[in-house]
Amino acid sequence: MLYRRALTREMGLATGAVLAVLIAIALVVLFIRLLGDVARGELANEAVFAFLGFTLLYFLPVLMTIALFAGVLLPLSRMWRDSEMVIWFGAGISLTQWLRPVIAFALPFVGVMLLLTLVINPWAQTKKNEYRQDLKSRSDSALVVPGLFAESNGGQRVYYVESLNPLTGTVRNVFMQSRLDGQLGLVVAREGNHTELPDGSRYLVFKDGRRYEGTPGRLDYRIAQFERYWMRLDAAPVEATGANIRYAPLTQLLAEPSPLAHAELLWRFGVPFSALVLAAIAVPLSFVNTRARRSWGLLFALLVYFVYNNLLSLAQTWVAQGRLDVWAGSLAPHVLMLGVALGLFYLRSAQAGLRSRRA
């Protein structure tokens, strides 16, 4: 029908616009945070965009939930403000009939979110963790950041370079301090670069510099001038980390009876289902009283979203701690919000019926 096509078109435009804005904001915030990690030497330069993509994928279901909620709420609120809803009510269309096109529009989003939470995100987080471990196990070459002191091997080596040519990998004005068997060594060189031999071994090659070696507090330092100084870079050992439940595939979570696995399943299924419930709540929540402030409806909508999201988080925490049964934790937040939706539908339908009788 005409009202379904018009509503679906407006919901598509509004949802797409809100999702694009949310993704842009998330990208900026995450990019600034990752740049801070790079500046502190906690993350390699080449890993920024990979981590940006992995992290955005993790937050994408939540962003899609907010975009879908706003994408349904905003067009219907506009129709209330422009008195289009009164016309449709006068034509015999009840408030509950608007639920069908909204649910039909929301179901593809819910399917994509289920795919993200159940399949794509566990795989992406696993790859992110593997990449992080690979970065930790790399040689000292991944730690050098121009203008900053960087430590490696538990503080046994300290590096500082003034500048770095990203095309050639050559660093200028290099300083390195190393400590071996109580001997303190200082290397100052005009430039340096990293070299990997055919056997896979890596070396840091300093050119045109001096090495100072001795024991702190004594004056018998040895000074050696060199044209080239080769120092082997061994891969840093990486401690084995326990498997994170967030990285576990769906089959493993279903086979594992632990409370942590149940809590993770609650979250993975709960977020997409909450998007569907919020889309349904947006239908009666979109009511706008033209005599009141327009911001009240949006504030109440934000309150509903935050309450729902906190209920999901609280249920997940209680299930993980064993304080709540998995079925009770999975159903309680959604049943409560469905009750809110039914109450709002009853209230708005009564108001719509009263308006149509007055008209």
Buried (B, 14 or more C-beta within 10 A) or exposed (E): EEBBEBBBEBBEEBBEBBBEEBBEEBBEEBBEEBEEBBEEBEBBBEBBEBBBBBBBBBBBBBBBBBBBBBBBBBBBBBBBBEEBBBEBBEEEBBBEBBBEBBBEBBEEBBEBBBEBBBEBBBEBBBBBBEBBBBBBEBBBBBBBBBEBEBBBBEEEBBBBBEEBEEEEEBBBBBBBBBBEEEEBBBBBBEBBBBBEEEEEEBBBBBBBBBBBBBEEEEEEEEEEEBEEBEBEBEEBEEEEEEEEBBBBEBEBBEEBEEBBBBBBBBBBBBBBBBBBBBBBBBBBBBBBEEEEEEEEBBEEBEEBBEBBBEBBEBBBEBBBEEEBBBEEBBBBBBEBBBEBBEEBBEEBBEBBEEBBEEE
